[in-house]
Amino acid sequence: MGYTIAQKIIKAHMLSGEMTVGSEVALKIDQTLTQDATGTMAYLEFETMGLDRVKTERSVAYIDHNTLQSGFENA
């Protein structure tokens, strides 16, 4: 039987551990996704920690709540 998409992703990024239910694993994080509410809090914490940049290949932030509601077009 083949692997699920989640199992394939975990297997491709596994640094240590066993891919069995309940087992602890270490994964290489190569992408991050944040959104405007909790992402902003995380960025402020990173700045406080003195981090100059992220260590991932790709980091994406979606900002969709911090917009002006000036008319029905973007309400």
N, CA, C and O atoms as a Maestro MAE file, in Angstrom:
{
 s_m_m2io_version
 :::
 2.0.0
}

f_m_ct {
 s_m_title
 :::
 protein
 m_atom[300] {
  # First column is atom index #
  i_m_mmod_type
  r_m_x_coord
  r_m_y_coord
  r_m_z_coord
  i_m_residue_number
  s_m_chain_name
  s_m_pdb_residue_name
  s_m_pdb_atom_name
  i_m_atomic_number
  :::
  1 25 0.844 -1.181 0.000 1 A "MET " " N  " 7
  2 3 0.000 0.000 0.000 1 A "MET " " CA " 6
  3 2 0.889 1.245 0.000 1 A "MET " " C  " 6
  4 15 1.909 1.277 0.688 1 A "MET " " O  " 8
  5 25 0.509 2.264 -0.765 2 A "GLY " " N  " 7
  6 3 1.290 3.490 -0.878 2 A "GLY " " CA " 6
  7 2 1.109 4.408 0.323 2 A "GLY " " C  " 6
  8 15 0.266 4.174 1.189 2 A "GLY " " O  " 8
  9 25 1.913 5.442 0.349 3 A "TYR " " N  " 7
  10 3 1.846 6.442 1.412 3 A "TYR " " CA " 6
  11 2 0.801 7.502 1.079 3 A "TYR " " C  " 6
  12 15 0.518 7.767 -0.090 3 A "TYR " " O  " 8
  13 25 0.229 8.107 2.127 4 A "THR " " N  " 7
  14 3 -0.648 9.260 1.933 4 A "THR " " CA " 6
  15 2 0.231 10.466 1.613 4 A "THR " " C  " 6
  16 15 1.450 10.396 1.768 4 A "THR " " O  " 8
  17 25 -0.365 11.560 1.172 5 A "ILE " " N  " 7
  18 3 0.412 12.764 0.860 5 A "ILE " " CA " 6
  19 2 1.109 13.289 2.119 5 A "ILE " " C  " 6
  20 15 2.248 13.750 2.046 5 A "ILE " " O  " 8
  21 25 0.436 13.221 3.269 6 A "ALA " " N  " 7
  22 3 1.053 13.666 4.528 6 A "ALA " " CA " 6
  23 2 2.261 12.803 4.869 6 A "ALA " " C  " 6
  24 15 3.296 13.325 5.283 6 A "ALA " " O  " 8
  25 25 2.142 11.497 4.700 7 A "GLN " " N  " 7
  26 3 3.260 10.592 4.976 7 A "GLN " " CA " 6
  27 2 4.432 10.855 4.034 7 A "GLN " " C  " 6
  28 15 5.590 10.789 4.447 7 A "GLN " " O  " 8
  29 25 4.139 11.148 2.784 8 A "LYS " " N  " 7
  30 3 5.199 11.446 1.816 8 A "LYS " " CA " 6
  31 2 5.959 12.711 2.203 8 A "LYS " " C  " 6
  32 15 7.185 12.759 2.101 8 A "LYS " " O  " 8
  33 25 5.230 13.736 2.646 9 A "ILE " " N  " 7
  34 3 5.866 14.992 3.055 9 A "ILE " " CA " 6
  35 2 6.720 14.762 4.298 9 A "ILE " " C  " 6
  36 15 7.860 15.222 4.363 9 A "ILE " " O  " 8
  37 25 6.179 14.061 5.273 10 A "ILE " " N  " 7
  38 3 6.935 13.770 6.496 10 A "ILE " " CA " 6
  39 2 8.179 12.961 6.176 10 A "ILE " " C  " 6
  40 15 9.264 13.270 6.669 10 A "ILE " " O  " 8
  41 25 8.035 11.937 5.361 11 A "LYS " " N  " 7
  42 3 9.169 11.077 4.986 11 A "LYS " " CA " 6
  43 2 10.262 11.884 4.284 11 A "LYS " " C  " 6
  44 15 11.447 11.666 4.536 11 A "LYS " " O  " 8
  45 25 9.878 12.806 3.414 12 A "ALA " " N  " 7
  46 3 10.845 13.610 2.662 12 A "ALA " " CA " 6
  47 2 11.586 14.615 3.546 12 A "ALA " " C  " 6
  48 15 12.684 15.046 3.193 12 A "ALA " " O  " 8
  49 25 11.012 14.993 4.682 13 A "HIS " " N  " 7
  50 3 11.602 16.016 5.546 13 A "HIS " " CA " 6
  51 2 12.111 15.467 6.879 13 A "HIS " " C  " 6
  52 15 12.547 16.242 7.730 13 A "HIS " " O  " 8
  53 25 12.064 14.156 7.076 14 A "MET " " N  " 7
  54 3 12.430 13.568 8.353 14 A "MET " " CA " 6
  55 2 13.936 13.630 8.597 14 A "MET " " C  " 6
  56 15 14.731 13.232 7.745 14 A "MET " " O  " 8
  57 25 14.313 14.130 9.761 15 A "LEU " " N  " 7
  58 3 15.716 14.162 10.179 15 A "LEU " " CA " 6
  59 2 16.032 12.991 11.105 15 A "LEU " " C  " 6
  60 15 17.103 12.392 11.015 15 A "LEU " " O  " 8
  61 25 15.090 12.669 11.997 16 A "SER " " N  " 7
  62 3 15.284 11.529 12.889 16 A "SER " " CA " 6
  63 2 13.930 11.044 13.388 16 A "SER " " C  " 6
  64 15 12.920 11.740 13.280 16 A "SER " " O  " 8
  65 25 13.934 9.838 13.934 17 A "GLY " " N  " 7
  66 3 12.711 9.240 14.453 17 A "GLY " " CA " 6
  67 2 12.161 8.202 13.498 17 A "GLY " " C  " 6
  68 15 12.708 7.968 12.420 17 A "GLY " " O  " 8
  69 25 11.074 7.590 13.913 18 A "GLU " " N  " 7
  70 3 10.407 6.576 13.099 18 A "GLU " " CA " 6
  71 2 9.014 7.053 12.739 18 A "GLU " " C  " 6
  72 15 8.329 7.677 13.549 18 A "GLU " " O  " 8
  73 25 8.605 6.756 11.527 19 A "MET " " N  " 7
  74 3 7.289 7.186 11.053 19 A "MET " " CA " 6
  75 2 6.234 6.157 11.461 19 A "MET " " C  " 6
  76 15 5.671 5.454 10.621 19 A "MET " " O  " 8
  77 25 5.982 6.086 12.769 20 A "THR " " N  " 7
  78 3 4.941 5.218 13.299 20 A "THR " " CA " 6
  79 2 4.032 6.057 14.196 20 A "THR " " C  " 6
  80 15 4.458 7.068 14.754 20 A "THR " " O  " 8
  81 25 2.804 5.635 14.326 21 A "VAL " " N  " 7
  82 3 1.823 6.375 15.118 21 A "VAL " " CA " 6
  83 2 2.314 6.522 16.554 21 A "VAL " " C  " 6
  84 15 2.707 5.542 17.188 21 A "VAL " " O  " 8
  85 25 2.289 7.742 17.057 22 A "GLY " " N  " 7
  86 3 2.690 8.025 18.428 22 A "GLY " " CA " 6
  87 2 4.169 8.285 18.613 22 A "GLY " " C  " 6
  88 15 4.599 8.642 19.709 22 A "GLY " " O  " 8
  89 25 4.960 8.112 17.558 23 A "SER " " N  " 7
  90 3 6.405 8.334 17.658 23 A "SER " " CA " 6
  91 2 6.740 9.806 17.482 23 A "SER " " C  " 6
  92 15 6.063 10.532 16.755 23 A "SER " " O  " 8
  93 25 7.796 10.230 18.160 24 A "GLU " " N  " 7
  94 3 8.285 11.597 18.017 24 A "GLU " " CA " 6
  95 2 9.285 11.632 16.867 24 A "GLU " " C  " 6
  96 15 10.141 10.754 16.752 24 A "GLU " " O  " 8
  97 25 9.174 12.648 16.018 25 A "VAL " " N  " 7
  98 3 10.083 12.790 14.881 25 A "VAL " " CA " 6
  99 2 10.643 14.205 14.843 25 A "VAL " " C  " 6
  100 15 10.048 15.137 15.383 25 A "VAL " " O  " 8
  101 25 11.790 14.350 14.201 26 A "ALA " " N  " 7
  102 3 12.371 15.668 13.950 26 A "ALA " " CA " 6
  103 2 12.289 15.910 12.454 26 A "ALA " " C  " 6
  104 15 12.686 15.057 11.660 26 A "ALA " " O  " 8
  105 25 11.772 17.074 12.065 27 A "LEU " " N  " 7
  106 3 11.577 17.394 10.657 27 A "LEU " " CA " 6
  107 2 12.354 18.641 10.274 27 A "LEU " " C  " 6
  108 15 12.521 19.551 11.086 27 A "LEU " " O  " 8
  109 25 12.831 18.684 9.024 28 A "LYS " " N  " 7
  110 3 13.450 19.887 8.475 28 A "LYS " " CA " 6
  111 2 12.324 20.769 7.947 28 A "LYS " " C  " 6
  112 15 11.575 20.361 7.059 28 A "LYS " " O  " 8
  113 25 12.206 21.968 8.489 29 A "ILE " " N  " 7
  114 3 11.173 22.910 8.065 29 A "ILE " " CA " 6
  115 2 11.740 23.742 6.922 29 A "ILE " " C  " 6
  116 15 12.736 24.442 7.101 29 A "ILE " " O  " 8
  117 25 11.115 23.671 5.745 30 A "ASP " " N  " 7
  118 3 11.612 24.444 4.603 30 A "ASP " " CA " 6
  119 2 10.647 25.530 4.145 30 A "ASP " " C  " 6
  120 15 11.004 26.360 3.309 30 A "ASP " " O  " 8
  121 25 9.424 25.535 4.687 31 A "GLN " " N  " 7
  122 3 8.449 26.561 4.337 31 A "GLN " " CA " 6
  123 2 7.628 26.915 5.574 31 A "GLN " " C  " 6
  124 15 7.372 26.067 6.429 31 A "GLN " " O  " 8
  125 25 7.219 28.187 5.655 32 A "THR " " N  " 7
  126 3 6.317 28.607 6.725 32 A "THR " " CA " 6
  127 2 5.190 29.442 6.128 32 A "THR " " C  " 6
  128 15 5.354 30.073 5.084 32 A "THR " " O  " 8
  129 25 4.061 29.438 6.797 33 A "LEU " " N  " 7
  130 3 2.903 30.226 6.383 33 A "LEU " " CA " 6
  131 2 2.334 30.893 7.629 33 A "LEU " " C  " 6
  132 15 2.033 30.221 8.615 33 A "LEU " " O  " 8
  133 25 2.189 32.200 7.585 34 A "THR " " N  " 7
  134 3 1.567 32.921 8.694 34 A "THR " " CA " 6
  135 2 0.419 33.763 8.152 34 A "THR " " C  " 6
  136 15 0.328 34.027 6.953 34 A "THR " " O  " 8
  137 25 -0.447 34.175 9.060 35 A "GLN " " N  " 7
  138 3 -1.533 35.075 8.675 35 A "GLN " " CA " 6
  139 2 -1.434 36.317 9.542 35 A "GLN " " C  " 6
  140 15 -0.673 36.345 10.509 35 A "GLN " " O  " 8
  141 25 -2.190 37.328 9.206 36 A "ASP " " N  " 7
  142 3 -1.964 38.650 9.788 36 A "ASP " " CA " 6
  143 2 -2.186 38.750 11.295 36 A "ASP " " C  " 6
  144 15 -1.553 39.595 11.928 36 A "ASP " " O  " 8
  145 25 -3.021 37.961 11.887 37 A "ALA " " N  " 7
  146 3 -3.260 38.085 13.332 37 A "ALA " " CA " 6
  147 2 -2.109 37.481 14.136 37 A "ALA " " C  " 6
  148 15 -1.418 38.202 14.856 37 A "ALA " " O  " 8
  149 25 -1.896 36.187 14.025 38 A "THR " " N  " 7
  150 3 -0.843 35.539 14.808 38 A "THR " " CA " 6
  151 2 0.531 35.732 14.192 38 A "THR " " C  " 6
  152 15 1.533 35.699 14.907 38 A "THR " " O  " 8
  153 25 0.603 35.931 12.888 39 A "GLY " " N  " 7
  154 3 1.885 36.148 12.227 39 A "GLY " " CA " 6
  155 2 2.568 37.405 12.723 39 A "GLY " " C  " 6
  156 15 3.777 37.406 12.953 39 A "GLY " " O  " 8
  157 25 1.808 38.473 12.890 40 A "THR " " N  " 7
  158 3 2.365 39.726 13.385 40 A "THR " " CA " 6
  159 2 2.951 39.536 14.775 40 A "THR " " C  " 6
  160 15 4.020 40.067 15.076 40 A "THR " " O  " 8
  161 25 2.267 38.789 15.617 41 A "MET " " N  " 7
  162 3 2.782 38.504 16.964 41 A "MET " " CA " 6
  163 2 4.093 37.730 16.873 41 A "MET " " C  " 6
  164 15 5.037 38.017 17.608 41 A "MET " " O  " 8
  165 25 4.153 36.755 15.980 42 A "ALA " " N  " 7
  166 3 5.376 35.968 15.815 42 A "ALA " " CA " 6
  167 2 6.524 36.846 15.334 42 A "ALA " " C  " 6
  168 15 7.645 36.722 15.827 42 A "ALA " " O  " 8
  169 25 6.259 37.732 14.378 43 A "TYR " " N  " 7
  170 3 7.313 38.615 13.854 43 A "TYR " " CA " 6
  171 2 7.864 39.521 14.953 43 A "TYR " " C  " 6
  172 15 9.070 39.758 15.019 43 A "TYR " " O  " 8
  173 25 6.984 40.025 15.811 44 A "LEU " " N  " 7
  174 3 7.432 40.871 16.921 44 A "LEU " " CA " 6
  175 2 8.312 40.079 17.889 44 A "LEU " " C  " 6
  176 15 9.298 40.602 18.408 44 A "LEU " " O  " 8
  177 25 7.955 38.827 18.129 45 A "GLU " " N  " 7
  178 3 8.772 37.974 18.999 45 A "GLU " " CA " 6
  179 2 10.135 37.704 18.365 45 A "GLU " " C  " 6
  180 15 11.157 37.746 19.048 45 A "GLU " " O  " 8
  181 25 10.151 37.428 17.063 46 A "PHE " " N  " 7
  182 3 11.424 37.185 16.369 46 A "PHE " " CA " 6
  183 2 12.319 38.417 16.453 46 A "PHE " " C  " 6
  184 15 13.528 38.303 16.659 46 A "PHE " " O  " 8
  185 25 11.715 39.601 16.291 47 A "GLU " " N  " 7
  186 3 12.475 40.845 16.372 47 A "GLU " " CA " 6
  187 2 13.057 41.026 17.777 47 A "GLU " " C  " 6
  188 15 14.208 41.435 17.931 47 A "GLU " " O  " 8
  189 25 12.255 40.718 18.796 48 A "THR " " N  " 7
  190 3 12.713 40.809 20.179 48 A "THR " " CA " 6
  191 2 13.873 39.854 20.442 48 A "THR " " C  " 6
  192 15 14.783 40.169 21.209 48 A "THR " " O  " 8
  193 25 13.836 38.686 19.801 49 A "MET " " N  " 7
  194 3 14.899 37.691 19.963 49 A "MET " " CA " 6
  195 2 16.162 38.067 19.188 49 A "MET " " C  " 6
  196 15 17.197 37.418 19.337 49 A "MET " " O  " 8
  197 25 16.081 39.104 18.367 50 A "GLY " " N  " 7
  198 3 17.248 39.548 17.616 50 A "GLY " " CA " 6
  199 2 17.513 38.759 16.344 50 A "GLY " " C  " 6
  200 15 18.634 38.762 15.837 50 A "GLY " " O  " 8
  201 25 16.497 38.085 15.826 51 A "LEU " " N  " 7
  202 3 16.673 37.322 14.588 51 A "LEU " " CA " 6
  203 2 16.687 38.273 13.398 51 A "LEU " " C  " 6
  204 15 15.777 39.085 13.232 51 A "LEU " " O  " 8
  205 25 17.717 38.169 12.577 52 A "ASP " " N  " 7
  206 3 17.830 39.034 11.402 52 A "ASP " " CA " 6
  207 2 16.981 38.546 10.240 52 A "ASP " " C  " 6
  208 15 16.466 39.353 9.466 52 A "ASP " " O  " 8
  209 25 16.830 37.228 10.110 53 A "ARG " " N  " 7
  210 3 16.097 36.664 8.981 53 A "ARG " " CA " 6
  211 2 15.626 35.260 9.315 53 A "ARG " " C  " 6
  212 15 16.064 34.664 10.299 53 A "ARG " " O  " 8
  213 25 14.740 34.745 8.499 54 A "VAL " " N  " 7
  214 3 14.255 33.381 8.694 54 A "VAL " " CA " 6
  215 2 15.226 32.404 8.055 54 A "VAL " " C  " 6
  216 15 16.028 32.781 7.200 54 A "VAL " " O  " 8
  217 25 15.150 31.152 8.472 55 A "LYS " " N  " 7
  218 3 16.070 30.147 7.951 55 A "LYS " " CA " 6
  219 2 15.384 29.177 6.988 55 A "LYS " " C  " 6
  220 15 15.947 28.136 6.649 55 A "LYS " " O  " 8
  221 25 14.190 29.513 6.556 56 A "THR " " N  " 7
  222 3 13.477 28.638 5.626 56 A "THR " " CA " 6
  223 2 13.711 29.092 4.190 56 A "THR " " C  " 6
  224 15 14.083 30.236 3.933 56 A "THR " " O  " 8
  225 25 13.484 28.167 3.265 57 A "GLU " " N  " 7
  226 3 13.623 28.504 1.851 57 A "GLU " " CA " 6
  227 2 12.515 29.455 1.400 57 A "GLU " " C  " 6
  228 15 12.727 30.313 0.543 57 A "GLU " " O  " 8
  229 25 11.333 29.289 1.988 58 A "ARG " " N  " 7
  230 3 10.183 30.113 1.589 58 A "ARG " " CA " 6
  231 2 9.319 30.405 2.811 58 A "ARG " " C  " 6
  232 15 8.951 29.497 3.557 58 A "ARG " " O  " 8
  233 25 9.007 31.668 3.002 59 A "SER " " N  " 7
  234 3 8.094 32.074 4.067 59 A "SER " " CA " 6
  235 2 7.056 33.006 3.463 59 A "SER " " C  " 6
  236 15 7.395 33.969 2.777 59 A "SER " " O  " 8
  237 25 5.791 32.711 3.725 60 A "VAL " " N  " 7
  238 3 4.693 33.462 3.127 60 A "VAL " " CA " 6
  239 2 3.798 33.997 4.240 60 A "VAL " " C  " 6
  240 15 3.523 33.299 5.216 60 A "VAL " " O  " 8
  241 25 3.345 35.241 4.085 61 A "ALA " " N  " 7
  242 3 2.402 35.838 5.027 61 A "ALA " " CA " 6
  243 2 1.182 36.318 4.252 61 A "ALA " " C  " 6
  244 15 1.313 37.022 3.251 61 A "ALA " " O  " 8
  245 25 0.005 35.937 4.713 62 A "TYR " " N  " 7
  246 3 -1.234 36.397 4.099 62 A "TYR " " CA " 6
  247 2 -1.843 37.480 4.971 62 A "TYR " " C  " 6
  248 15 -2.139 37.250 6.143 62 A "TYR " " O  " 8
  249 25 -2.027 38.648 4.401 63 A "ILE " " N  " 7
  250 3 -2.616 39.776 5.119 63 A "ILE " " CA " 6
  251 2 -3.979 40.053 4.488 63 A "ILE " " C  " 6
  252 15 -4.062 40.581 3.379 63 A "ILE " " O  " 8
  253 25 -5.041 39.697 5.198 64 A "ASP " " N  " 7
  254 3 -6.369 39.930 4.634 64 A "ASP " " CA " 6
  255 2 -7.322 40.608 5.616 64 A "ASP " " C  " 6
  256 15 -8.428 40.984 5.226 64 A "ASP " " O  " 8
  257 25 -6.934 40.771 6.856 65 A "HIS " " N  " 7
  258 3 -7.819 41.408 7.826 65 A "HIS " " CA " 6
  259 2 -7.493 42.879 8.044 65 A "HIS " " C  " 6
  260 15 -8.360 43.641 8.472 65 A "HIS " " O  " 8
  261 25 -6.284 43.287 7.763 66 A "ASN " " N  " 7
  262 3 -5.864 44.665 8.022 66 A "ASN " " CA " 6
  263 2 -6.060 45.544 6.793 66 A "ASN " " C  " 6
  264 15 -5.117 46.184 6.329 66 A "ASN " " O  " 8
  265 25 -7.273 45.577 6.269 67 A "THR " " N  " 7
  266 3 -7.581 46.423 5.118 67 A "THR " " CA " 6
  267 2 -8.699 47.388 5.494 67 A "THR " " C  " 6
  268 15 -9.534 47.081 6.345 67 A "THR " " O  " 8
  269 25 -8.710 48.534 4.866 68 A "LEU " " N  " 7
  270 3 -9.771 49.505 5.109 68 A "LEU " " CA " 6
  271 2 -11.054 49.055 4.423 68 A "LEU " " C  " 6
  272 15 -11.037 48.664 3.256 68 A "LEU " " O  " 8
  273 25 -12.140 49.110 5.133 69 A "GLN " " N  " 7
  274 3 -13.441 48.765 4.575 69 A "GLN " " CA " 6
  275 2 -14.110 50.052 4.116 69 A "GLN " " C  " 6
  276 15 -15.028 50.551 4.767 69 A "GLN " " O  " 8
  277 25 -13.644 50.587 2.992 70 A "SER " " N  " 7
  278 3 -14.128 51.890 2.533 70 A "SER " " CA " 6
  279 2 -15.385 51.805 1.672 70 A "SER " " C  " 6
  280 15 -16.005 52.829 1.381 70 A "SER " " O  " 8
  281 25 -15.760 50.620 1.269 71 A "GLY " " N  " 7
  282 3 -16.951 50.477 0.442 71 A "GLY " " CA " 6
  283 2 -17.333 49.016 0.305 71 A "GLY " " C  " 6
  284 15 -16.659 48.143 0.851 71 A "GLY " " O  " 8
  285 25 -18.402 48.743 -0.414 72 A "PHE " " N  " 7
  286 3 -18.880 47.373 -0.560 72 A "PHE " " CA " 6
  287 2 -17.914 46.503 -1.362 72 A "PHE " " C  " 6
  288 15 -17.968 45.277 -1.275 72 A "PHE " " O  " 8
  289 25 -17.028 47.134 -2.144 73 A "GLU " " N  " 7
  290 3 -16.118 46.378 -3.005 73 A "GLU " " CA " 6
  291 2 -15.173 45.467 -2.209 73 A "GLU " " C  " 6
  292 15 -14.825 44.383 -2.679 73 A "GLU " " O  " 8
  293 25 -14.767 45.881 -1.046 74 A "ASN " " N  " 7
  294 3 -13.861 45.055 -0.253 74 A "ASN " " CA " 6
  295 2 -14.428 44.723 1.130 74 A "ASN " " C  " 6
  296 15 -13.682 44.372 2.044 74 A "ASN " " O  " 8
  297 25 -15.728 44.834 1.274 75 A "ALA " " N  " 7
  298 3 -16.365 44.552 2.569 75 A "ALA " " CA " 6
  299 2 -16.456 43.064 2.816 75 A "ALA " " C  " 6
  300 15 -16.962 42.640 3.855 75 A "ALA " " O  " 8
  :::
 }
 m_bond[299] {
  # First column is bond index #
  i_m_from
  i_m_to
  i_m_order
  :::
  1 1 2 1
  2 2 3 1
  3 3 4 2
  4 3 5 1
  5 5 6 1
  6 6 7 1
  7 7 8 2
  8 7 9 1
  9 9 10 1
  10 10 11 1
  11 11 12 2
  12 11 13 1
  13 13 14 1
  14 14 15 1
  15 15 16 2
  16 15 17 1
  17 17 18 1
  18 18 19 1
  19 19 20 2
  20 19 21 1
  21 21 22 1
  22 22 23 1
  23 23 24 2
  24 23 25 1
  25 25 26 1
  26 26 27 1
  27 27 28 2
  28 27 29 1
  29 29 30 1
  30 30 31 1
  31 31 32 2
  32 31 33 1
  33 33 34 1
  34 34 35 1
  35 35 36 2
  36 35 37 1
  37 37 38 1
  38 38 39 1
  39 39 40 2
  40 39 41 1
  41 41 42 1
  42 42 43 1
  43 43 44 2
  44 43 45 1
  45 45 46 1
  46 46 47 1
  47 47 48 2
  48 47 49 1
  49 49 50 1
  50 50 51 1
  51 51 52 2
  52 51 53 1
  53 53 54 1
  54 54 55 1
  55 55 56 2
  56 55 57 1
  57 57 58 1
  58 58 59 1
  59 59 60 2
  60 59 61 1
  61 61 62 1
  62 62 63 1
  63 63 64 2
  64 63 65 1
  65 65 66 1
  66 66 67 1
  67 67 68 2
  68 67 69 1
  69 69 70 1
  70 70 71 1
  71 71 72 2
  72 71 73 1
  73 73 74 1
  74 74 75 1
  75 75 76 2
  76 75 77 1
  77 77 78 1
  78 78 79 1
  79 79 80 2
  80 79 81 1
  81 81 82 1
  82 82 83 1
  83 83 84 2
  84 83 85 1
  85 85 86 1
  86 86 87 1
  87 87 88 2
  88 87 89 1
  89 89 90 1
  90 90 91 1
  91 91 92 2
  92 91 93 1
  93 93 94 1
  94 94 95 1
  95 95 96 2
  96 95 97 1
  97 97 98 1
  98 98 99 1
  99 99 100 2
  100 99 101 1
  101 101 102 1
  102 102 103 1
  103 103 104 2
  104 103 105 1
  105 105 106 1
  106 106 107 1
  107 107 108 2
  108 107 109 1
  109 109 110 1
  110 110 111 1
  111 111 112 2
  112 111 113 1
  113 113 114 1
  114 114 115 1
  115 115 116 2
  116 115 117 1
  117 117 118 1
  118 118 119 1
  119 119 120 2
  120 119 121 1
  121 121 122 1
  122 122 123 1
  123 123 124 2
  124 123 125 1
  125 125 126 1
  126 126 127 1
  127 127 128 2
  128 127 129 1
  129 129 130 1
  130 130 131 1
  131 131 132 2
  132 131 133 1
  133 133 134 1
  134 134 135 1
  135 135 136 2
  136 135 137 1
  137 137 138 1
  138 138 139 1
  139 139 140 2
  140 139 141 1
  141 141 142 1
  142 142 143 1
  143 143 144 2
  144 143 145 1
  145 145 146 1
  146 146 147 1
  147 147 148 2
  148 147 149 1
  149 149 150 1
  150 150 151 1
  151 151 152 2
  152 151 153 1
  153 153 154 1
  154 154 155 1
  155 155 156 2
  156 155 157 1
  157 157 158 1
  158 158 159 1
  159 159 160 2
  160 159 161 1
  161 161 162 1
  162 162 163 1
  163 163 164 2
  164 163 165 1
  165 165 166 1
  166 166 167 1
  167 167 168 2
  168 167 169 1
  169 169 170 1
  170 170 171 1
  171 171 172 2
  172 171 173 1
  173 173 174 1
  174 174 175 1
  175 175 176 2
  176 175 177 1
  177 177 178 1
  178 178 179 1
  179 179 180 2
  180 179 181 1
  181 181 182 1
  182 182 183 1
  183 183 184 2
  184 183 185 1
  185 185 186 1
  186 186 187 1
  187 187 188 2
  188 187 189 1
  189 189 190 1
  190 190 191 1
  191 191 192 2
  192 191 193 1
  193 193 194 1
  194 194 195 1
  195 195 196 2
  196 195 197 1
  197 197 198 1
  198 198 199 1
  199 199 200 2
  200 199 201 1
  201 201 202 1
  202 202 203 1
  203 203 204 2
  204 203 205 1
  205 205 206 1
  206 206 207 1
  207 207 208 2
  208 207 209 1
  209 209 210 1
  210 210 211 1
  211 211 212 2
  212 211 213 1
  213 213 214 1
  214 214 215 1
  215 215 216 2
  216 215 217 1
  217 217 218 1
  218 218 219 1
  219 219 220 2
  220 219 221 1
  221 221 222 1
  222 222 223 1
  223 223 224 2
  224 223 225 1
  225 225 226 1
  226 226 227 1
  227 227 228 2
  228 227 229 1
  229 229 230 1
  230 230 231 1
  231 231 232 2
  232 231 233 1
  233 233 234 1
  234 234 235 1
  235 235 236 2
  236 235 237 1
  237 237 238 1
  238 238 239 1
  239 239 240 2
  240 239 241 1
  241 241 242 1
  242 242 243 1
  243 243 244 2
  244 243 245 1
  245 245 246 1
  246 246 247 1
  247 247 248 2
  248 247 249 1
  249 249 250 1
  250 250 251 1
  251 251 252 2
  252 251 253 1
  253 253 254 1
  254 254 255 1
  255 255 256 2
  256 255 257 1
  257 257 258 1
  258 258 259 1
  259 259 260 2
  260 259 261 1
  261 261 262 1
  262 262 263 1
  263 263 264 2
  264 263 265 1
  265 265 266 1
  266 266 267 1
  267 267 268 2
  268 267 269 1
  269 269 270 1
  270 270 271 1
  271 271 272 2
  272 271 273 1
  273 273 274 1
  274 274 275 1
  275 275 276 2
  276 275 277 1
  277 277 278 1
  278 278 279 1
  279 279 280 2
  280 279 281 1
  281 281 282 1
  282 282 283 1
  283 283 284 2
  284 283 285 1
  285 285 286 1
  286 286 287 1
  287 287 288 2
  288 287 289 1
  289 289 290 1
  290 290 291 1
  291 291 292 2
  292 291 293 1
  293 293 294 1
  294 294 295 1
  295 295 296 2
  296 295 297 1
  297 297 298 1
  298 298 299 1
  299 299 300 2
  :::
 }
}
